[in-house]
Amino acid sequence: MKNRIKKVLLATLTTLTVIGNVTSAPVQATECSEAVKVAPITKVIDCNDLTEEMLTTRADHNIMYIERIYGIVTDNEKNGTVLNPPVDGGYYISYASVEDAEIGDTIITYCVYNPFSNYDDDVIERWDFIQ
């Protein structure tokens, strides 16, 4: 679905660019896909506030959740511990894909959940920022 939206937008922009270079007449787009018309509501939420019910009903409610996770790198293999909520032992998180991560680094991770499905593990994007 995400790729379809990208293709529609790219085709529209390409068409507008070609038409704009051929003629100086204004161009008005009149058609777009249903996915573009119905943009989901976006909510950034801390991991300790995100519930299973929220994740498994997001498509039904037209919501795109972006989960915010604070964590710390705990060893040279880039394993980490989630700092929110502070729990004895903490929850595990991997920073293997974070190129410059080192022991002791605090990292904020944003996980974007697919707004068109209700699967609780359907993360379509992940961004990590070393603090």
C-alpha positions as CSV (number, residue, x, y, z in Angstrom):
1,M,0.0,0.0,0.0
2,K,2.8,2.4,0.9
3,N,4.6,1.6,-2.4
4,R,1.3,2.2,-4.3
5,I,1.0,5.7,-2.7
6,K,4.6,6.5,-3.7
7,K,4.0,5.4,-7.3
8,V,0.8,7.4,-7.6
9,L,2.5,10.5,-6.2
10,L,5.6,10.0,-8.4
11,A,3.4,9.5,-11.5
12,T,1.4,12.6,-10.7
13,L,4.5,14.7,-10.1
14,T,6.2,13.4,-13.3
15,T,3.1,14.2,-15.4
16,L,2.8,17.7,-13.9
17,T,6.5,18.3,-14.6
18,V,6.3,17.1,-18.2
19,I,3.0,19.1,-18.9
20,G,4.5,22.2,-17.1
21,N,7.5,22.1,-19.5
22,V,5.4,21.7,-22.6
23,T,2.8,24.4,-21.9
24,S,2.3,27.3,-19.6
25,A,-1.4,26.5,-19.0
26,P,-2.3,25.7,-15.4
27,V,-2.7,22.0,-14.6
28,Q,-5.4,20.8,-12.1
29,A,-5.2,17.3,-10.7
30,T,-8.7,15.9,-10.2
31,E,-8.2,12.2,-9.4
32,C,-6.3,10.5,-6.6
33,S,-6.4,7.1,-5.0
34,E,-8.6,6.4,-1.9
35,A,-5.4,5.9,0.2
36,V,-4.4,9.5,-0.5
37,K,-7.8,10.8,0.2
38,V,-8.1,9.2,3.6
39,A,-4.9,10.0,5.5
40,P,-4.6,8.4,8.9
41,I,-4.4,10.4,12.1
42,T,-0.8,10.3,13.4
43,K,-0.1,9.9,17.1
44,V,3.4,9.8,18.7
45,I,3.2,7.8,21.9
46,D,5.7,6.5,24.5
47,C,6.1,2.7,24.6
48,N,4.8,2.4,28.1
49,D,1.5,4.1,27.0
50,L,1.0,2.0,23.9
51,T,-1.4,-0.9,24.5
52,E,-2.1,-4.2,22.6
53,E,-5.7,-3.0,22.0
54,M,-4.5,0.3,20.5
55,L,-2.2,-1.6,18.1
56,T,-4.7,-4.3,17.1
57,T,-7.5,-1.8,16.3
58,R,-5.5,1.1,14.6
59,A,-6.6,0.4,11.1
60,D,-10.2,0.2,12.2
61,H,-9.8,3.7,13.8
62,N,-7.6,5.1,10.9
63,I,-4.7,5.8,13.2
64,M,-0.9,5.6,12.5
65,Y,1.0,5.1,15.8
66,I,4.6,6.2,16.1
67,E,6.1,4.6,19.2
68,R,8.8,6.5,21.1
69,I,11.3,4.3,22.9
70,Y,14.2,5.6,25.1
71,G,17.0,3.1,25.6
72,I,20.6,2.7,26.4
73,V,23.3,0.5,24.7
74,T,24.5,-2.1,27.2
75,D,27.4,-4.0,25.4
76,N,29.7,-4.1,22.4
77,E,27.2,-6.3,20.5
78,K,24.8,-3.3,20.5
79,N,22.2,-4.9,22.8
80,G,20.2,-2.4,24.8
81,T,17.7,-1.8,27.6
82,V,14.5,0.2,27.3
83,L,14.5,3.0,29.8
84,N,10.8,3.9,29.7
85,P,9.2,2.7,31.8
86,P,12.0,2.0,34.3
87,V,11.6,-1.6,35.1
88,D,13.9,-3.9,37.1
89,G,16.1,-5.4,34.3
90,G,14.3,-3.4,31.7
91,Y,13.0,-4.6,28.3
92,Y,15.4,-5.7,25.6
93,I,16.0,-3.7,22.4
94,S,18.6,-4.2,19.7
95,Y,20.7,-1.4,18.3
96,A,22.6,-3.6,15.8
97,S,21.4,-1.4,12.9
98,V,22.6,1.8,14.6
99,E,26.0,2.2,13.0
100,D,27.7,4.6,15.5
101,A,26.1,3.2,18.7
102,E,28.5,2.5,21.6
103,I,28.2,1.2,25.1
104,G,26.5,3.8,27.3
105,D,24.8,5.7,24.4
106,T,21.3,6.9,25.1
107,I,19.1,6.4,22.0
108,I,15.6,7.5,21.1
109,T,13.9,5.0,18.7
110,Y,10.8,5.8,16.8
111,C,8.8,2.8,15.4
112,V,6.1,3.6,12.8
113,Y,3.3,1.0,12.7
114,N,1.5,0.3,9.4
115,P,-1.8,2.2,9.6
116,F,-3.5,-0.1,7.2
117,S,-3.1,-3.3,9.3
118,N,-3.9,-4.4,12.8
119,Y,-0.9,-6.7,13.3
120,D,0.8,-5.7,16.5
121,D,4.3,-6.2,15.0
122,D,3.8,-4.5,11.7
123,V,6.5,-1.8,11.9
124,I,7.1,-0.2,8.5
125,E,9.8,2.3,9.6
126,R,12.3,2.6,12.4
127,W,14.4,5.6,13.2
128,D,17.2,5.7,15.9
129,F,18.8,8.9,17.2
130,I,21.9,8.8,19.4
131,Q,21.5,11.5,22.1
